[in-house]
C-alpha cells in the first residue's frame, strides 16, 4: 500500500512539473514573489485582535470573505488579553464559538465542535505534531488560526496520536517586523506565581531581507489551587529571510515545565448523582503528583519561485517531547460515595515522544478564459515514536486514598524507576491536491480537492512484520467548497470535508483485547454566511458532523465490556459570531453556539438518541473592550457553559445532569512613560465571583473549576 501512495504522489508531482516547465524557462527572469505578508494591524479587525487575512492551510493566504470554512485567526494581542495564568492560551481560543476547553486543565486539550483532542496534533507554522501535549507556550506566537470541522485535506495530516478530528489549529510564530522591537514584561499571579518575559526583534542585511525574533519566558511559584506549584521556562528563536524569489523561515524552540499538585479531575465511578462541589482551591489528588517535561522543536518552511506562475515549497519539522517524570494516576481515582472518599493507583512512568515531518510540493496558478485556478499538490511523511515503561512492575504502583473535601493522607512514595523500552512507532504517508477556481468577476470560488494517506504502526518489541500492529489504508477524503459573494460585503459559503483515523487497537481492559477496529471516518457538511457591516464582521454557520462510533459496550465476558464500532456519533449545530469595533471607544467579540451531539444507528437502535457524554448544548462568550482615551483600556468577559449529561458508557446507566456555569473576568490596562520607556500596566481578575463549580471531563469524569485568580503585570518597551 505504501508503494501505491508514493507512486500516486510521484506521478502527480511529475505531471505538475511538466505543466510548469514551459513557463518556467520563459518567465524565471521576471519571477516575483506574490505572498501576502500578514503583519501589524493592517489586515485585522476589532482593533487588531482578529485577522481578516488568514493562512488557511495549503490554500495559503486568504481573506475571511474568500475562506469557505468557519475559520478564525486570533492575533497575539487578543491572546495576551484573554489567556489565563497557569492554563495558557486555551481560554483565549474559546472566544471562537466552535471551541471549548475544560476549565481546570493545564493540558492543551480542547474540543472543536464537540470533538476533543490533544494539542499534540496542532500545527506550528503549518507543520503537524510540533505543539506540546501538555501546556503549550504561546509567548512566541504571533497568531493562532482555527479551522472548524475535519480539515485534513486542507491542513495536512498529523500522526494520529490524539488527533483533533473536529478541526485544525495552527500557531504562527512571531517574525521581526520592519521596526525593531524590544520589550520586557514582569507579572505576578495568585498565590505567588512570578513571570518574566523578553521579546526582541530586528531586521538586517541588504533591503532588510533577514530577520531575527527572540522570545523567552521564565515563571515559577505557587498557584491558586492548594498545594499546586509550577516552574516553567522557554526560549524561541525565529530566523526568516525574504528574498526576491524565495522566502525561508526557521523556528527553533525549547520549553521546560515542572508542575506539582495539579490533580483537578476525578471519576464518578458508580455514583448516580454529583457530589457537593468542594471549595475551588481544593486539591482532588495527592499534592505530590507531578509532571516534568521538556519539548524541543525545529520547524523549517521554504518557498521558491520557478516563475510568476509556479513555485515549489518544503515544510519540515522535528519535535522531541520528554516526560522525564510522570507521577500520575495509573487507574482513575474513583469516587466511592457522596461523602467524597476516593481510591486510585499512581505510578511513575516516564514517556518519550519523537515526531518528524517532511512535506513538499508545488503550487501555482493559471487562467482558462478568465477563470483563475490556484492549485497546490503536497506529498508528506509523518513519523511518531513512543518510548515508555511497557511492563510496569507492581513495585511502581502506588495505591492512594483521599477525600475531595479534606485531602489525601497517602504520603509520597519512594519512587521506583522501571526500564524504559520502545513501545511503538507510527508512520503516515499522505498526499493532497487542491484547486480553487475563481470566476472572472471574483464573485464565485469553487474549491475541489482530495487527500489520502496510509498508516503503518509497529510494536516496539522487534519492529518487524511479526510486530505489525496496524496497517491501514482508508478511502480518500474529499474537499468540496463553494463561495458566492453577491456583494463585497456579503459572502455565502458551503463545504463538505472529511477525515479518518488510523484504526483502533483494543486495550487489555476489554474482552476483545487486541482486536483492530477499522479506520472510522468523520464527515462534515456546512453552510454559512459572512457579512461586513461597517467595522463589524458577522459570521453564522450551520453544520452536521458524523463520525463512526467507537463505544464501550456491555458484554457477558469475564471483563464485562468490549470496544466496538457501533453506529455513529452525530453533531448538529449552529454558530454565530460578531467581531469588530462598535464605535471608536468600544470593541466586541461575541460567540454563541448550539450543539446537539447524540448517538445514531447503533446496534438494534439500543442507544439511538443518547446524548454524547459531557457535551453541552449551549455555549457563549461576550468580550467587551472599552477605551475611554489613548491610555486606558477596560476589559470584561462573560462566559457561559451550558448544562450537559454525563454518562457512564460501559453500563449505560441513567445519565447524571450537570448544570450550567457563568463566569466573569474583568481587567484594565494603562499606558504611560517611565524613565523614557513606554510602559503598559495590566490588572486582571479571573472568576470574579469566586464561583465553585464542576465541569464535565469526558466519559463519567468531572473536574473542579479554577478559583478566583488575580494577575498584575508591567510591560516595558524600549
C-alpha positions as CSV (number, residue, x, y, z in Angstrom):
1,X,0.0,0.0,0.0
2,X,2.9,2.3,0.8
3,X,4.2,1.9,-2.7
4,X,0.8,2.8,-4.2
5,X,0.6,6.0,-2.2
6,X,4.1,7.0,-3.1
7,X,3.6,6.1,-6.8
8,X,0.5,8.3,-7.0
9,X,2.3,11.1,-5.2
10,X,5.3,11.0,-7.6
11,X,3.1,10.9,-10.7
12,X,1.2,13.9,-9.5
13,X,4.4,15.8,-8.8
14,X,6.0,14.9,-12.2
15,X,2.8,15.9,-14.0
16,X,2.8,19.3,-12.4
17,X,6.5,19.8,-13.3
18,X,5.7,19.0,-16.9
19,X,3.0,21.7,-16.8
20,X,5.3,24.2,-15.2
21,X,8.4,23.7,-17.4
22,X,7.4,25.7,-20.4
23,X,6.5,28.8,-18.3
24,X,9.5,28.3,-16.0
25,X,12.0,28.8,-18.8
26,X,10.1,31.8,-20.2
27,X,9.4,33.6,-17.0
28,X,12.1,32.8,-14.5
29,X,13.8,36.2,-15.1
30,X,10.6,38.1,-14.2
31,X,9.7,35.9,-11.3
32,X,8.5,37.8,-8.3
33,X,7.0,36.5,-5.0
34,X,3.3,37.4,-4.6
35,X,3.0,36.0,-1.0
36,X,1.0,38.3,1.3
37,X,2.9,39.1,4.4
38,X,0.4,39.4,7.2
39,X,1.8,41.6,10.0
40,X,0.9,44.5,12.1
41,X,-2.8,45.6,12.3
42,X,-3.5,46.5,8.7
43,X,-5.2,43.2,8.0
44,X,-7.1,42.9,11.2
45,X,-10.5,43.8,12.8
46,X,-11.6,44.6,16.3
47,X,-8.6,46.9,16.8
48,X,-6.0,44.4,15.8
49,X,-7.4,41.3,17.6
50,X,-8.8,39.1,14.8
51,X,-7.1,38.7,11.4
52,X,-9.1,39.4,8.3
53,X,-6.4,37.8,6.1
54,X,-5.5,34.3,7.2
55,X,-3.2,31.4,6.4
56,X,-5.7,28.6,5.5
57,X,-3.5,25.5,5.3
58,X,-2.4,24.6,1.8
59,X,-4.7,27.2,0.4
60,X,-2.3,29.9,1.6
61,X,-3.2,33.5,2.5
62,X,-6.9,34.1,2.0
63,X,-9.3,36.9,3.1
64,X,-12.0,36.0,5.5
65,X,-14.6,36.6,2.8
66,X,-12.9,34.2,0.5
67,X,-12.5,31.4,3.0
68,X,-15.1,28.6,2.5
69,X,-15.0,27.4,6.1
70,X,-15.6,28.7,9.6
71,X,-12.1,30.0,10.3
72,X,-10.9,32.3,13.0
73,X,-7.3,33.7,13.4
74,X,-6.5,35.3,16.8
75,X,-3.6,37.7,17.0
76,X,-1.1,37.9,19.8
77,X,-2.9,41.0,21.1
78,X,-6.1,39.1,21.9
79,X,-4.1,36.0,23.1
80,X,-2.3,38.2,25.6
81,X,-5.5,39.9,26.8
82,X,-7.6,36.7,27.4
83,X,-5.2,33.9,28.2
84,X,-5.3,32.6,31.8
85,X,-2.3,32.3,34.1
86,X,-1.2,28.7,34.6
87,X,-3.5,27.5,31.8
88,X,-2.0,29.1,28.7
89,X,-3.9,30.4,25.7
90,X,-6.8,27.9,25.5
91,X,-9.2,30.4,27.2
92,X,-8.4,33.0,24.5
93,X,-9.1,30.3,21.9
94,X,-12.6,29.8,23.3
95,X,-13.6,33.2,22.0
96,X,-14.2,31.2,18.8
97,X,-17.7,29.7,19.3
98,X,-16.5,26.4,17.9
99,X,-14.0,26.0,20.7
100,X,-14.5,24.7,24.2
101,X,-11.9,24.0,26.9
102,X,-12.0,22.2,30.2
103,X,-11.9,24.8,33.0
104,X,-9.1,23.4,35.2
105,X,-6.7,21.6,33.0
106,X,-3.1,22.5,32.1
107,X,-3.3,20.3,29.0
108,X,-3.7,21.9,25.6
109,X,-6.6,19.6,25.1
110,X,-9.6,21.4,23.5
111,X,-12.9,20.5,22.0
112,X,-13.8,21.7,18.5
113,X,-17.5,21.3,17.6
114,X,-17.8,18.7,20.4
115,X,-14.8,16.5,19.4
116,X,-11.9,16.5,21.9
117,X,-8.3,16.1,21.0
118,X,-4.8,16.8,22.3
119,X,-2.8,19.9,21.5
120,X,-0.1,17.5,20.2
121,X,-1.9,17.4,16.9
122,X,-1.7,21.1,16.4
123,X,0.5,22.6,13.7
124,X,3.2,25.2,14.2
125,X,3.9,27.2,11.0
126,X,1.9,24.7,9.1
127,X,3.9,21.6,10.3
128,X,1.9,19.0,12.2
129,X,2.8,17.5,15.6
130,X,5.1,20.3,16.7
131,X,3.0,21.5,19.7
132,X,3.1,20.2,23.3
133,X,0.7,17.6,24.7
134,X,0.7,19.5,28.0
135,X,0.5,23.3,28.4
136,X,1.7,24.9,25.2
137,X,3.8,28.1,25.4
138,X,2.3,31.0,23.5
139,X,4.7,33.9,24.0
140,X,6.4,33.1,20.7
141,X,3.1,33.0,18.7
142,X,2.0,36.0,16.5
143,X,-1.3,34.3,15.5
144,X,-3.3,31.2,16.1
145,X,-5.6,30.0,13.3
146,X,-8.5,27.7,13.9
147,X,-10.4,25.8,11.1
148,X,-13.6,24.3,12.4
149,X,-14.6,20.8,11.1
150,X,-12.4,17.9,9.8
151,X,-9.8,19.6,7.6
152,X,-7.2,17.0,6.8
153,X,-7.3,17.8,3.1
154,X,-6.5,21.5,3.8
155,X,-4.3,21.4,6.8
156,X,-2.3,18.2,6.3
157,X,-2.2,15.0,8.5
158,X,-0.6,14.7,11.9
159,X,0.3,11.2,13.2
160,X,-2.9,10.1,14.7
161,X,-1.8,10.1,18.3
162,X,-4.6,12.2,20.0
163,X,-5.5,13.7,16.6
164,X,-8.0,16.6,16.5
165,X,-10.7,15.4,14.2
166,X,-13.1,18.3,15.0
167,X,-10.9,20.9,13.4
168,X,-7.3,22.2,12.9
169,X,-5.2,24.6,15.0
170,X,-2.1,26.3,13.5
171,X,0.2,28.5,15.6
172,X,2.2,31.1,13.6
173,X,5.5,32.3,15.1
174,X,6.4,35.9,15.6
175,X,8.8,37.4,13.0
176,X,10.9,40.5,13.1
177,X,8.9,43.5,11.8
178,X,10.0,46.5,9.8
179,X,10.6,48.4,13.0
180,X,12.8,46.9,15.7
181,X,11.1,45.8,18.9
182,X,12.5,45.3,22.4
183,X,10.3,44.6,25.5
184,X,10.5,43.1,29.0
185,X,7.4,42.0,30.8
186,X,7.1,41.2,34.6
187,X,3.9,39.7,36.2
188,X,2.6,38.3,39.5
189,X,-0.4,35.9,39.8
190,X,-2.2,34.5,42.8
191,X,-0.8,33.0,45.0
192,X,2.8,33.8,44.4
193,X,3.5,32.9,40.7
194,X,6.0,35.3,39.1
195,X,6.7,35.5,35.4
196,X,9.4,37.3,33.3
197,X,9.3,37.6,29.5
198,X,11.5,39.2,26.9
199,X,10.8,39.8,23.2
200,X,13.5,41.2,20.9
201,X,13.3,41.5,17.1
202,X,15.2,43.3,14.3
203,X,15.8,43.1,10.6
204,X,19.2,43.5,8.9
205,X,21.1,42.8,5.7
206,X,20.5,44.2,2.2
207,X,17.0,45.6,2.0
208,X,16.4,44.2,5.5
209,X,15.9,40.7,4.0
210,X,17.0,38.9,7.2
211,X,15.0,38.9,10.4
212,X,15.7,37.7,14.0
213,X,13.0,37.4,16.7
214,X,13.9,36.1,20.1
215,X,11.2,35.4,22.7
216,X,11.8,33.8,26.2
217,X,9.9,33.3,29.4
218,X,10.7,32.2,33.0
219,X,8.0,31.5,35.5
220,X,7.7,29.8,38.9
221,X,5.8,29.8,42.2
222,X,2.6,28.6,43.9
223,X,-0.7,28.6,42.0
224,X,-4.1,29.4,43.4
225,X,-5.0,25.8,43.9
226,X,-3.9,24.5,47.3
227,X,-0.6,22.7,47.1
228,X,-0.1,23.4,43.4
229,X,3.3,24.6,42.2
230,X,4.7,25.3,38.7
231,X,8.1,26.0,37.3
232,X,8.5,26.7,33.6
233,X,10.8,28.4,31.1
234,X,11.1,28.6,27.3
235,X,13.1,30.2,24.6
236,X,12.3,30.5,20.9
237,X,14.3,32.0,18.1
238,X,12.7,32.7,14.7
239,X,15.0,33.4,11.7
240,X,13.5,34.5,8.4
241,X,14.6,35.6,5.0
242,X,12.5,37.5,2.5
243,X,14.4,37.3,-0.9
244,X,13.3,38.4,-4.3
245,X,12.4,34.9,-5.5
246,X,12.3,32.9,-2.2
247,X,11.2,33.0,1.4
248,X,12.6,30.9,4.3
249,X,11.6,30.7,7.9
250,X,13.3,28.7,10.7
251,X,11.9,28.4,14.2
252,X,14.0,26.8,17.0
253,X,12.4,26.4,20.4
254,X,12.9,24.7,23.8
255,X,10.5,24.6,26.7
256,X,10.5,23.1,30.2
257,X,7.8,22.6,32.7
258,X,7.7,21.0,36.2
259,X,4.3,21.1,37.9
260,X,3.2,19.5,41.1
261,X,-0.2,19.0,42.8
262,X,-2.4,19.8,39.8
263,X,-4.9,17.0,40.1
264,X,-8.3,18.5,39.4
265,X,-10.3,15.7,37.8
266,X,-11.8,12.5,39.1
267,X,-14.1,9.6,38.0
268,X,-17.7,9.4,39.3
269,X,-17.5,5.6,39.4
270,X,-20.9,4.1,40.1
271,X,-22.4,7.3,41.7
272,X,-25.8,8.3,40.3
273,X,-25.5,12.0,41.2
274,X,-22.9,14.7,41.5
275,X,-21.2,15.1,44.9
276,X,-21.3,18.5,46.5
277,X,-18.8,20.8,44.9
278,X,-15.8,21.5,47.2
279,X,-14.0,24.8,47.6
280,X,-12.4,25.6,44.2
281,X,-8.9,25.8,45.7
282,X,-9.2,22.2,46.9
283,X,-6.8,19.5,45.7
284,X,-8.6,16.5,44.3
285,X,-5.5,14.4,44.3
286,X,-2.3,13.9,46.4
287,X,-0.3,17.1,46.3
288,X,2.8,15.2,45.4
289,X,1.6,14.1,41.9
290,X,4.0,15.5,39.3
291,X,4.7,16.2,35.7
292,X,8.1,17.2,34.5
293,X,8.6,17.5,30.7
294,X,10.8,19.1,28.1
295,X,10.0,20.0,24.5
296,X,12.4,20.8,21.7
297,X,11.3,21.8,18.2
298,X,12.9,22.8,14.9
299,X,10.4,23.9,12.2
300,X,11.5,24.9,8.6
301,X,9.5,26.5,5.8
302,X,10.8,27.4,2.4
303,X,9.2,28.5,-0.8
304,X,11.0,29.1,-4.1
305,X,9.6,30.6,-7.2
306,X,10.1,28.8,-10.5
307,X,8.2,31.6,-12.2
308,X,5.4,34.0,-11.6
309,X,3.0,31.1,-12.2
310,X,4.7,28.1,-10.3
311,X,6.7,27.7,-7.1
312,X,7.8,24.8,-5.0
313,X,7.8,24.5,-1.2
314,X,9.1,22.3,1.6
315,X,7.9,22.2,5.2
316,X,9.8,20.1,7.8
317,X,9.8,19.7,11.5
318,X,11.4,17.8,14.4
319,X,9.8,17.6,17.9
320,X,11.3,15.8,20.9
321,X,8.9,15.7,23.9
322,X,10.3,14.0,27.1
323,X,8.2,13.4,30.2
324,X,11.2,12.8,32.4
325,X,8.8,12.4,35.3
326,X,5.1,11.4,35.0
327,X,3.9,10.6,38.5
328,X,0.3,10.3,37.6
329,X,-2.7,8.0,38.1
330,X,-2.4,4.6,36.6
331,X,-6.0,3.8,37.1
332,X,-8.6,6.6,37.6
333,X,-9.0,7.9,41.0
334,X,-12.7,7.0,41.6
335,X,-15.2,8.4,44.0
336,X,-16.7,5.7,46.3
337,X,-19.5,7.7,47.8
338,X,-21.2,11.1,48.1
339,X,-19.1,11.9,51.1
340,X,-16.2,12.4,48.7
341,X,-14.0,9.4,49.5
342,X,-11.8,8.2,46.6
343,X,-9.3,5.4,45.8
344,X,-6.9,5.0,42.9
345,X,-3.4,4.0,41.9
346,X,-0.4,6.1,40.8
347,X,2.7,5.2,39.0
348,X,6.0,6.8,38.0
349,X,6.1,6.2,34.2
350,X,8.3,8.5,32.1
351,X,7.3,8.8,28.5
352,X,9.4,9.9,25.5
353,X,7.9,11.1,22.2
354,X,9.8,11.9,18.9
355,X,8.0,13.4,15.9
356,X,9.5,14.1,12.5
357,X,7.7,15.5,9.5
358,X,8.5,16.5,5.9
359,X,6.2,17.7,3.2
360,X,7.0,19.0,-0.2
361,X,5.0,20.1,-3.2
362,X,4.2,22.5,-6.0
363,X,1.7,25.3,-6.2
364,X,0.7,27.9,-8.8
365,X,-2.0,29.5,-10.9
366,X,-3.2,29.6,-14.4
367,X,-6.2,31.1,-16.3
368,X,-8.7,29.4,-18.6
369,X,-10.9,32.0,-20.4
370,X,-10.8,34.4,-17.4
371,X,-11.3,31.7,-14.8
372,X,-8.4,31.7,-12.4
373,X,-7.1,28.4,-11.0
374,X,-5.0,28.4,-7.8
375,X,-3.7,24.9,-7.3
376,X,-1.4,23.0,-4.9
377,X,-0.1,19.5,-4.7
378,X,1.6,18.2,-1.5
379,X,3.3,14.9,-0.5
380,X,4.1,14.3,3.1
381,X,5.5,11.9,5.7
382,X,4.9,12.0,9.4
383,X,6.7,9.7,11.9
384,X,6.0,9.2,15.6
385,X,7.9,7.2,18.1
386,X,6.8,6.5,21.7
387,X,9.1,5.1,24.4
388,X,7.9,4.3,27.9
389,X,7.7,1.6,30.5
390,X,5.7,-1.1,28.8
391,X,5.7,-3.5,31.7
392,X,5.1,-1.5,34.9
393,X,6.2,-3.5,37.9
394,X,4.0,-3.9,40.9
395,X,6.6,-2.1,42.9
396,X,6.0,1.0,40.8
397,X,2.2,1.1,41.5
398,X,1.2,3.3,44.5
399,X,-2.3,2.9,45.9
400,X,-3.8,6.2,47.1
401,X,-6.8,7.1,49.2
402,X,-8.3,10.5,49.9
403,X,-11.3,12.8,50.2
404,X,-12.1,15.6,47.8
405,X,-13.1,17.8,50.8
406,X,-10.2,17.0,53.2
407,X,-7.3,15.9,51.0
408,X,-5.2,12.8,50.8
409,X,-3.4,11.2,53.7
410,X,-1.3,9.0,51.4
411,X,2.4,10.0,51.7
412,X,4.6,10.5,48.7
413,X,6.0,7.0,47.8
414,X,9.6,6.0,47.4
415,X,9.8,6.2,43.7
416,X,10.8,3.1,41.7
417,X,12.1,3.6,38.2
418,X,11.4,0.8,35.8
419,X,13.3,0.4,32.5
420,X,12.2,2.4,29.5
421,X,11.6,0.5,26.3
422,X,10.4,1.2,22.8
423,X,6.5,1.0,22.8
424,X,5.6,1.6,19.1
425,X,6.1,3.7,16.0
426,X,3.5,5.2,13.6
427,X,4.3,6.4,10.1
428,X,1.9,8.2,7.9
429,X,2.4,8.6,4.2
430,X,0.0,11.0,2.5
431,X,-0.8,13.3,-0.3
432,X,-3.2,16.1,-1.1
433,X,-4.3,18.0,-4.2
434,X,-6.4,21.2,-4.2
435,X,-7.6,23.6,-6.9
436,X,-9.6,26.8,-6.2
437,X,-11.3,28.1,-9.3
438,X,-12.4,31.8,-9.3
439,X,-14.8,33.4,-11.8
440,X,-13.8,36.4,-13.8
441,X,-15.9,38.7,-11.7
442,X,-14.5,37.3,-8.4
443,X,-18.0,36.5,-7.2
444,X,-17.7,32.7,-7.3
445,X,-15.0,30.5,-5.9
446,X,-15.1,26.7,-6.1
447,X,-12.6,24.6,-4.3
448,X,-12.1,20.9,-5.1
449,X,-9.5,18.6,-3.5
450,X,-8.7,15.2,-2.3
451,X,-6.5,13.7,0.4
452,X,-5.3,10.1,1.0
453,X,-2.9,8.5,3.4
454,X,-1.6,5.2,4.6
455,X,-0.8,4.4,8.3
456,X,1.8,1.9,9.4
457,X,2.1,1.2,13.1
458,X,4.5,-1.4,14.6
459,X,5.0,-2.6,18.1
460,X,8.4,-1.9,19.7
461,X,9.2,-5.5,20.5
462,X,11.0,-6.2,17.3
463,X,9.8,-3.7,14.6
464,X,9.5,-6.4,12.1
465,X,6.4,-7.6,10.2
466,X,5.6,-10.0,13.0
467,X,5.3,-7.0,15.3
468,X,2.9,-5.2,12.9
469,X,0.0,-3.7,14.9
470,X,-1.8,-1.8,12.3
471,X,-1.6,-1.3,8.5
472,X,-4.5,0.8,7.4
473,X,-5.2,2.5,4.1
474,X,-8.7,4.1,4.3
475,X,-10.6,5.7,1.4
476,X,-10.0,9.1,0.0
477,X,-11.1,12.3,1.9
478,X,-12.5,14.9,-0.5
479,X,-12.7,18.6,0.0
480,X,-15.6,20.4,-1.8
481,X,-16.4,24.0,-1.1
482,X,-18.1,27.0,-2.8
483,X,-18.1,30.7,-2.0
484,X,-20.5,33.1,-3.6
485,X,-20.2,36.9,-3.0
486,X,-23.3,38.8,-4.2
487,X,-21.6,42.0,-3.0
488,X,-18.2,42.9,-1.4
489,X,-20.0,43.0,2.0
490,X,-21.6,39.5,1.8
491,X,-20.1,36.1,1.4
492,X,-22.1,32.8,1.3
493,X,-20.3,29.5,1.6
494,X,-20.9,25.8,1.8
495,X,-18.4,22.9,2.2
496,X,-18.0,19.2,2.6
497,X,-14.9,18.0,4.3
498,X,-13.7,14.6,5.7
499,X,-11.0,12.9,7.7
500,X,-10.4,9.5,9.1
501,X,-8.3,7.9,11.9
502,X,-5.8,5.1,11.8
503,X,-8.0,2.4,13.3
504,X,-8.2,1.5,17.0
505,X,-6.4,-1.3,18.8
506,X,-8.5,-2.5,21.7
507,X,-6.6,-2.5,25.1
508,X,-6.4,-5.2,27.7
509,X,-9.2,-4.0,29.9
510,X,-11.8,-5.2,27.3
511,X,-13.0,-8.7,26.3
512,X,-11.9,-8.1,22.7
513,X,-8.3,-7.2,23.7
514,X,-6.0,-6.9,20.7
515,X,-8.8,-6.6,18.1
516,X,-8.0,-3.9,15.4
517,X,-11.0,-1.8,14.6
518,X,-11.0,-0.5,11.1
519,X,-10.5,3.3,10.5
520,X,-13.5,5.4,11.2
521,X,-14.5,8.4,9.0
522,X,-15.6,11.8,10.1
523,X,-17.6,13.9,7.7
524,X,-18.9,17.5,7.8
525,X,-21.5,19.4,5.8
526,X,-21.6,23.1,6.5
527,X,-23.4,26.2,5.1
528,X,-22.7,29.7,6.3
529,X,-22.7,33.4,5.7
530,X,-20.2,36.2,6.5
531,X,-21.4,39.8,6.5
532,X,-19.4,43.0,6.8
533,X,-21.3,45.9,8.5
534,X,-19.1,48.9,8.9
535,X,-16.3,47.8,11.2
536,X,-18.1,44.7,12.3
537,X,-17.9,41.2,10.9
538,X,-20.8,38.7,11.4
539,X,-20.5,35.0,10.8
540,X,-23.2,32.4,11.0
541,X,-22.8,28.7,10.2
542,X,-24.9,25.6,10.3
543,X,-23.2,22.2,10.3
544,X,-23.6,18.5,10.7
545,X,-20.6,16.2,11.6
546,X,-21.0,12.5,11.6
547,X,-18.3,10.1,12.9
548,X,-18.4,6.3,13.0
549,X,-18.5,5.5,16.7
550,X,-16.1,3.6,18.9
551,X,-18.1,2.8,22.0
552,X,-17.6,0.8,25.2
553,X,-20.5,-1.8,25.2
554,X,-21.5,-4.3,28.0
555,X,-20.8,-8.0,27.4
556,X,-21.2,-11.3,29.1
557,X,-17.5,-12.0,29.1
558,X,-15.1,-12.0,32.1
559,X,-14.3,-8.3,31.8
560,X,-17.9,-7.3,31.2
561,X,-17.2,-4.8,28.4
562,X,-15.8,-4.5,24.9
563,X,-14.8,-1.8,22.4
564,X,-16.8,-1.8,19.2
565,X,-17.6,0.3,16.2
566,X,-21.3,0.8,16.9
567,X,-23.4,3.2,14.8
568,X,-22.3,6.8,14.5
569,X,-21.9,10.0,16.5
570,X,-23.9,13.0,15.1
571,X,-23.1,16.6,15.9
572,X,-25.6,19.1,14.6
573,X,-25.1,22.8,15.4
574,X,-25.4,26.4,14.6
575,X,-22.8,29.1,15.5
576,X,-22.9,32.9,15.4
577,X,-20.1,35.3,16.0
578,X,-19.7,39.1,15.9
579,X,-16.3,40.7,15.9
580,X,-15.3,44.3,15.4
581,X,-15.4,47.9,16.6
582,X,-18.9,49.0,17.7
583,X,-17.6,52.6,17.9
584,X,-14.3,54.4,18.3
585,X,-14.2,53.5,22.0
586,X,-15.9,50.1,22.0
587,X,-14.7,46.8,20.6
588,X,-16.6,43.5,20.9
589,X,-16.1,39.8,20.4
590,X,-19.3,37.7,20.7
591,X,-19.7,34.0,20.1
592,X,-22.8,31.8,20.6
593,X,-23.1,28.1,19.7
594,X,-25.8,25.5,19.9
595,X,-24.7,21.8,19.5
596,X,-26.9,18.7,19.6
597,X,-24.5,15.7,19.9
598,X,-26.1,12.3,20.0
599,X,-25.7,8.6,19.1
600,X,-27.4,7.2,16.0
601,X,-27.7,4.0,14.0
602,X,-26.5,1.9,17.0
603,X,-27.0,-1.9,17.0
604,X,-30.7,-2.6,17.3
605,X,-31.3,1.1,18.0
606,X,-30.4,0.4,21.6
607,X,-28.5,3.7,22.1
608,X,-30.1,5.9,19.4
609,X,-30.7,9.4,20.6
610,X,-28.4,9.1,23.7
611,X,-26.5,12.4,24.2
612,X,-22.7,12.4,23.9
613,X,-21.3,12.5,27.4
614,X,-20.1,15.9,28.6
615,X,-21.1,17.9,25.5
616,X,-23.3,20.9,26.5
617,X,-25.9,22.2,24.0
618,X,-25.3,25.9,24.6
619,X,-22.1,27.9,25.0
620,X,-21.5,31.6,24.7
621,X,-18.8,34.2,25.2
622,X,-19.0,38.0,25.2
623,X,-15.9,40.1,25.4
624,X,-16.1,43.9,25.6
625,X,-13.2,46.3,25.4
626,X,-13.8,50.0,26.3
627,X,-11.1,52.6,25.5
628,X,-12.0,55.9,27.2
629,X,-8.8,57.5,25.8
630,X,-5.4,56.5,24.3
631,X,-4.0,55.5,27.7
632,X,-6.8,53.4,29.4
633,X,-8.4,50.2,28.3
634,X,-11.1,48.3,30.3
635,X,-11.9,44.6,29.5
636,X,-14.8,42.4,30.5
637,X,-15.6,38.9,29.6
638,X,-18.7,36.9,30.3
639,X,-18.5,33.1,29.6
640,X,-21.5,30.7,29.7
641,X,-21.1,26.9,29.6
642,X,-24.4,25.2,29.3
643,X,-25.8,22.2,31.1
644,X,-25.0,18.6,29.9
645,X,-25.3,15.0,30.7
646,X,-22.5,12.8,32.0
647,X,-23.0,9.2,31.0
648,X,-21.1,6.1,32.2
649,X,-20.9,4.3,28.8
650,X,-19.9,0.8,29.9
651,X,-23.3,0.2,31.6
652,X,-25.5,2.9,30.1
653,X,-26.9,3.8,33.4
654,X,-29.2,6.9,33.8
655,X,-27.1,10.0,33.0
656,X,-26.1,12.5,35.6
657,X,-27.2,16.0,34.8
658,X,-24.6,18.8,35.3
659,X,-25.8,22.4,35.5
660,X,-24.7,25.4,33.6
661,X,-21.9,27.8,34.7
662,X,-21.4,31.5,34.1
663,X,-18.1,33.2,34.8
664,X,-17.0,36.8,34.8
665,X,-13.4,38.2,34.2
666,X,-12.5,41.8,34.5
667,X,-9.4,43.7,33.6
668,X,-7.8,47.1,33.0
669,X,-4.6,48.4,31.4
670,X,-2.9,51.8,31.5
671,X,-0.2,53.1,29.1
672,X,2.4,55.6,30.3
673,X,6.1,56.5,30.1
674,X,8.6,55.8,32.8
675,X,12.4,56.6,32.6
676,X,12.0,57.2,28.9
677,X,10.3,53.9,28.1
678,X,6.8,53.0,27.1
679,X,5.1,51.1,29.9
680,X,1.8,49.2,29.9
681,X,0.4,48.3,33.3
682,X,-2.2,45.5,33.5
683,X,-4.5,44.1,36.2
684,X,-7.0,41.3,35.7
685,X,-9.3,39.3,37.9
686,X,-10.4,35.8,36.7
687,X,-13.6,34.2,38.1
688,X,-14.5,37.5,39.8
689,X,-17.3,36.0,42.0
690,X,-15.0,33.0,43.0
691,X,-17.6,30.5,41.8
692,X,-17.2,26.9,42.9
693,X,-18.3,24.6,40.1
694,X,-17.9,21.2,38.4
695,X,-17.1,20.8,34.7
696,X,-17.5,17.7,32.5
697,X,-14.2,16.0,31.6
698,X,-15.2,13.2,29.2
699,X,-17.0,9.9,29.9
700,X,-18.0,9.7,33.6
701,X,-15.4,12.1,34.8
702,X,-15.7,15.6,36.3
703,X,-13.2,18.4,37.1
704,X,-13.1,21.2,39.6
705,X,-13.2,24.7,38.1
706,X,-10.3,27.1,38.7
707,X,-10.6,29.6,41.6
708,X,-10.6,33.3,41.6
709,X,-7.2,34.5,40.4
710,X,-5.5,37.9,40.3
711,X,-2.8,39.0,37.8
712,X,-0.7,42.2,37.8
713,X,1.9,42.9,35.1
714,X,4.0,45.6,33.6
715,X,5.4,45.6,30.1
716,X,8.4,47.8,29.3
717,X,9.1,48.7,25.6
718,X,12.5,50.2,24.7
